[in-house]
Amino acid sequence: MPPRNQRQAMLLGLAAVVLWSTVATAFKLSLQVMTPTQLLAWSGLFSCAVLALFVTREGRWNEVAAALRAQPGYYLAMGALNPCLYYLILLRAYDLLPAQQAQALNYTWALTLSLLAVPLLRQRLTGRDVAALLLGYSGAVVIATRGNLLALEFDSVPGVALALGSTVLWALYWILNTRATAAGAVTLFLCFALGTPMVWVVLLLSGEFAAPSLQGLAGALYVGLFEMGITFVLWLAALRKAENVSRIGNLIFLSPFLSLLFISHLLGETVVPATWVGLVLIIAAVVFQQRGRPAPAA
């Protein structure tokens, strides 16, 4: 167990949050020159390389082999879910929607998690859960309609459906992740090592394979490193060093707001007031819901 150091943990956590905040911008810039499948195929390779280095550094290859022998079907299914299906759907949503809408709608996944926990984990919705769901999804409607609630006009109905659909897959991934017996780093590596070849099969069957441009390859490298690779390592290190884990966890709520600033300044999107209002409603709903949960046992 590494020595605890809250200051170092906060710095590592902030670094991870800042990097994650740039990913929505990187998605949109990369999708200007690549299809969603092409972007995921190449970024998945870079992510696998980073995670393999991390597994090597941690000396966990025996754990990787043992986990795969013990649950091969489970890890194949998890790889199909994430990165394959989840990111293909999410990136398609980014392809159809303004970045500010796609990234904000994606933050409703925590609310979707509570809904899926009812049939899958046999949990019950409390009054706090219902209130949080109503508040959070009202924020999603505000964002999707740009605040024009009565008209219910969307920039892209398929895009909104895909963005919200991706939250179902992401929440499902984390519910199924509770059945993993291996360490988090091992599980993540196996998911990408098994899921990335599936993406390449989709790429080849779709006829989208083409040599990437330098801009596309740079974008895929950035996404692979900072959405799926190095940033995870930083976040895991922050949690390990933290004296107060909840303070580290709360840093994640900075990410969507920082992301909007990057979207505005680097993509040149005008962030409409409805996006800010809707995002505040979503984050408020998630915080409200989490405040009602009992603290985990030490």
C-alpha positions as CSV (number, residue, x, y, z in Angstrom):
1,M,0.0,0.0,0.0
2,P,1.6,3.3,-1.0
3,P,1.9,6.1,1.6
4,R,-1.1,8.4,1.8
5,N,-0.7,12.0,0.8
6,Q,-3.8,14.0,0.2
7,R,-2.0,16.9,-1.5
8,Q,-0.4,14.6,-4.1
9,A,-3.7,12.8,-4.4
10,M,-5.5,16.1,-5.2
11,L,-2.9,17.1,-7.8
12,L,-3.1,13.7,-9.5
13,G,-6.9,13.8,-9.4
14,L,-7.0,17.3,-10.8
15,A,-4.6,16.3,-13.6
16,A,-6.9,13.4,-14.5
17,V,-10.0,15.7,-14.5
18,V,-8.4,18.3,-16.7
19,L,-7.3,15.7,-19.2
20,W,-10.8,14.1,-19.2
21,S,-12.2,17.5,-19.8
22,T,-10.4,17.9,-23.1
23,V,-11.7,14.6,-24.5
24,A,-15.0,16.0,-25.9
25,T,-13.0,18.5,-27.9
26,A,-10.6,15.8,-29.1
27,F,-13.6,13.7,-30.2
28,K,-15.0,16.4,-32.4
29,L,-11.7,17.4,-33.9
30,S,-10.8,13.8,-34.7
31,L,-14.3,13.1,-36.1
32,Q,-13.7,15.8,-38.7
33,V,-11.2,13.5,-40.5
34,M,-12.3,10.0,-39.2
35,T,-15.5,8.0,-38.8
36,P,-16.4,6.9,-35.3
37,T,-15.4,3.3,-36.1
38,Q,-12.0,4.4,-37.4
39,L,-11.4,6.7,-34.4
40,L,-12.2,3.9,-31.9
41,A,-10.2,1.3,-33.7
42,W,-7.0,3.3,-33.7
43,S,-7.5,4.8,-30.2
44,G,-8.2,1.4,-28.8
45,L,-4.8,0.2,-30.0
46,F,-3.1,3.1,-28.3
47,S,-5.1,2.5,-25.1
48,C,-4.2,-1.2,-25.1
49,A,-0.5,-0.3,-25.4
50,V,-0.7,2.1,-22.4
51,L,-2.7,-0.3,-20.3
52,A,-0.2,-3.1,-21.1
53,L,2.6,-0.9,-19.9
54,F,0.7,-0.2,-16.7
55,V,0.1,-3.9,-16.1
56,T,3.8,-4.6,-16.7
57,R,4.8,-1.8,-14.3
58,E,2.4,-3.3,-11.6
59,G,3.6,-6.8,-12.3
60,R,0.1,-8.1,-12.9
61,W,0.4,-10.3,-15.9
62,N,-0.1,-13.4,-13.8
63,E,-3.4,-11.9,-12.6
64,V,-4.4,-11.1,-16.2
65,A,-3.8,-14.7,-17.3
66,A,-5.6,-16.1,-14.2
67,A,-8.6,-13.8,-14.6
68,L,-9.0,-14.7,-18.3
69,R,-8.8,-18.4,-17.5
70,A,-11.4,-18.1,-14.8
71,Q,-13.9,-16.0,-16.6
72,P,-13.2,-16.0,-20.4
73,G,-16.9,-15.5,-21.5
74,Y,-17.4,-12.7,-19.0
75,Y,-14.4,-10.7,-20.2
76,L,-15.4,-11.2,-23.8
77,A,-18.8,-9.9,-23.1
78,M,-17.4,-7.0,-21.1
79,G,-15.0,-6.1,-24.0
80,A,-17.9,-6.2,-26.4
81,L,-19.8,-3.8,-24.2
82,N,-16.8,-1.5,-23.5
83,P,-15.0,-0.3,-25.6
84,C,-16.8,-1.8,-28.6
85,L,-20.5,-0.9,-28.3
86,Y,-20.3,1.9,-25.8
87,Y,-17.7,4.0,-27.7
88,L,-19.1,3.2,-31.1
89,I,-22.5,4.6,-30.0
90,L,-21.0,7.5,-28.0
91,L,-18.8,8.6,-30.9
92,R,-21.7,8.4,-33.3
93,A,-23.6,10.7,-31.0
94,Y,-20.7,13.2,-31.0
95,D,-20.7,12.9,-34.8
96,L,-24.3,14.0,-34.9
97,L,-24.6,16.5,-32.1
98,P,-22.7,19.6,-31.0
99,A,-20.0,18.6,-28.5
100,Q,-21.6,20.6,-25.7
101,Q,-24.8,18.5,-26.0
102,A,-23.2,15.1,-26.4
103,Q,-20.9,15.5,-23.4
104,A,-23.5,17.0,-21.1
105,L,-26.1,14.3,-21.9
106,N,-23.4,11.7,-21.3
107,Y,-23.3,12.7,-17.6
108,T,-26.8,11.3,-17.0
109,W,-25.2,7.9,-16.9
110,A,-25.1,8.0,-13.1
111,L,-28.9,8.4,-13.1
112,T,-29.3,5.6,-15.6
113,L,-27.3,3.5,-13.2
114,S,-29.9,3.8,-10.5
115,L,-32.6,2.8,-12.9
116,L,-30.8,-0.3,-14.1
117,A,-30.0,-1.3,-10.6
118,V,-33.7,-1.9,-10.0
119,P,-34.1,-4.9,-12.3
120,L,-30.5,-6.1,-12.4
121,L,-29.4,-5.6,-8.7
122,R,-32.9,-5.8,-7.2
123,Q,-32.6,-2.5,-5.6
124,R,-35.5,-0.2,-4.9
125,L,-35.9,3.4,-5.9
126,T,-36.2,5.7,-3.0
127,G,-38.1,9.0,-3.0
128,R,-34.7,10.8,-3.3
129,D,-33.8,8.6,-6.3
130,V,-37.1,9.6,-8.1
131,A,-36.6,13.3,-7.3
132,A,-33.0,13.1,-8.6
133,L,-34.1,11.3,-11.8
134,L,-36.8,13.9,-12.5
135,L,-34.3,16.7,-11.9
136,G,-31.5,15.2,-13.9
137,Y,-33.6,14.2,-16.9
138,S,-35.3,17.6,-17.0
139,G,-31.8,19.0,-17.4
140,A,-31.2,16.6,-20.3
141,V,-34.4,17.9,-22.0
142,V,-33.2,21.5,-21.4
143,I,-29.9,20.7,-23.1
144,A,-31.3,18.7,-26.0
145,T,-33.9,21.3,-26.9
146,R,-31.6,24.3,-26.3
147,G,-34.1,25.5,-23.7
148,N,-37.0,25.5,-26.1
149,L,-39.1,23.1,-24.0
150,L,-42.5,23.7,-25.5
151,A,-41.4,23.2,-29.1
152,L,-39.4,20.0,-28.3
153,E,-37.1,20.6,-31.3
154,F,-33.8,18.8,-31.3
155,D,-30.6,19.4,-33.3
156,S,-30.6,15.6,-34.0
157,V,-33.1,13.2,-32.6
158,P,-30.9,10.2,-33.5
159,G,-27.9,11.9,-31.8
160,V,-29.8,12.6,-28.6
161,A,-31.1,9.0,-28.6
162,L,-27.6,7.7,-29.1
163,A,-26.1,9.9,-26.4
164,L,-28.7,8.7,-23.9
165,G,-28.4,5.2,-25.1
166,S,-24.7,5.2,-24.5
167,T,-25.4,6.0,-20.8
168,V,-27.4,2.7,-20.6
169,L,-24.3,0.8,-21.9
170,W,-21.9,2.6,-19.6
171,A,-24.2,2.0,-16.5
172,L,-24.6,-1.6,-17.5
173,Y,-20.8,-2.0,-17.8
174,W,-20.3,-0.7,-14.3
175,I,-23.1,-3.0,-12.9
176,L,-21.5,-6.0,-14.6
177,N,-18.1,-4.8,-13.5
178,T,-19.1,-5.6,-9.9
179,R,-18.9,-9.3,-10.9
180,A,-15.2,-9.1,-11.8
181,T,-12.9,-10.8,-9.4
182,A,-9.7,-9.2,-10.7
183,A,-8.2,-5.8,-9.9
184,G,-9.6,-2.8,-11.7
185,A,-6.5,-2.3,-13.9
186,V,-6.5,-6.0,-14.9
187,T,-10.2,-5.8,-15.8
188,L,-9.8,-2.7,-17.8
189,F,-6.9,-4.1,-19.8
190,L,-8.7,-7.3,-20.6
191,C,-11.8,-5.3,-21.7
192,F,-9.7,-3.3,-24.2
193,A,-7.5,-6.2,-25.2
194,L,-10.6,-8.3,-26.1
195,G,-12.9,-5.5,-27.2
196,T,-10.5,-3.6,-29.6
197,P,-10.2,-6.5,-32.1
198,M,-14.0,-6.6,-32.2
199,V,-13.9,-2.9,-33.3
200,W,-11.4,-3.8,-36.0
201,V,-13.7,-6.5,-37.3
202,V,-16.5,-4.0,-37.5
203,L,-14.2,-1.6,-39.3
204,L,-13.2,-4.1,-41.9
205,L,-16.8,-5.4,-42.4
206,S,-18.1,-1.9,-42.8
207,G,-15.6,-1.1,-45.6
208,E,-14.4,1.9,-43.7
209,F,-10.8,0.9,-43.4
210,A,-8.4,3.5,-44.8
211,A,-5.0,4.7,-43.8
212,P,-5.5,7.5,-41.3
213,S,-4.3,11.1,-42.0
214,L,-1.7,12.5,-39.6
215,Q,-4.4,14.6,-38.0
216,G,-6.6,11.6,-37.5
217,L,-3.8,9.5,-36.1
218,A,-2.8,12.3,-33.7
219,G,-6.4,12.5,-32.6
220,A,-6.7,8.8,-32.0
221,L,-3.4,8.8,-30.1
222,Y,-4.8,11.6,-27.9
223,V,-8.1,9.8,-27.2
224,G,-6.3,6.5,-26.6
225,L,-4.0,8.1,-24.1
226,F,-6.2,10.5,-22.2
227,E,-9.7,9.1,-22.5
228,M,-8.8,5.4,-22.0
229,G,-5.2,5.1,-20.8
230,I,-3.0,7.5,-18.9
231,T,-5.8,9.3,-17.3
232,F,-7.1,6.1,-15.8
233,V,-3.7,5.5,-14.3
234,L,-3.6,9.0,-12.8
235,W,-7.0,8.6,-11.3
236,L,-6.2,5.2,-9.8
237,A,-3.0,6.7,-8.3
238,A,-5.0,9.6,-6.8
239,L,-7.4,7.1,-5.2
240,R,-4.6,5.1,-3.8
241,K,-2.8,8.1,-2.3
242,A,-6.0,9.8,-0.9
243,E,-6.5,10.2,2.8
244,N,-10.1,11.3,2.0
245,V,-11.4,9.4,-1.1
246,S,-14.7,11.4,-1.3
247,R,-12.8,14.6,-1.9
248,I,-11.1,13.0,-4.9
249,G,-14.4,11.7,-6.1
250,N,-16.0,15.1,-6.0
251,L,-13.3,16.5,-8.4
252,I,-15.1,14.7,-11.2
253,F,-17.9,17.2,-11.1
254,L,-15.5,19.8,-12.4
255,S,-15.0,17.9,-15.6
256,P,-18.2,18.8,-17.5
257,F,-17.8,22.5,-16.8
258,L,-14.2,22.6,-17.7
259,S,-15.1,20.6,-20.9
260,L,-17.5,23.3,-21.9
261,L,-14.7,25.9,-21.7
262,F,-12.5,23.8,-23.9
263,I,-15.4,23.3,-26.3
264,S,-16.0,27.0,-26.5
265,H,-12.4,28.1,-26.9
266,L,-10.9,25.3,-29.0
267,L,-13.9,24.2,-31.1
268,G,-15.4,27.6,-31.3
269,E,-18.8,26.4,-30.3
270,T,-21.0,29.0,-28.7
271,V,-22.1,27.4,-25.5
272,V,-25.8,28.4,-25.2
273,P,-27.2,29.2,-21.7
274,A,-29.5,26.1,-21.9
275,T,-26.4,23.9,-21.8
276,W,-25.1,25.5,-18.6
277,V,-28.6,25.4,-17.0
278,G,-29.2,21.8,-18.0
279,L,-25.7,20.6,-16.9
280,V,-26.2,22.3,-13.5
281,L,-29.5,20.4,-13.1
282,I,-27.9,17.1,-14.0
283,I,-24.9,17.5,-11.7
284,A,-27.2,18.8,-8.9
285,A,-29.3,15.7,-9.4
286,V,-26.3,13.3,-9.2
287,V,-24.9,15.1,-6.1
288,F,-28.4,15.1,-4.4
289,Q,-28.8,11.4,-5.1
290,Q,-25.3,10.5,-3.8
291,R,-25.7,12.5,-0.6
292,G,-28.6,10.3,0.3
293,R,-26.6,7.1,0.1
294,P,-24.9,5.6,3.2
295,A,-21.1,6.0,3.3
296,P,-19.2,2.9,2.4
297,A,-17.7,0.9,5.2
298,A,-14.0,1.5,5.8
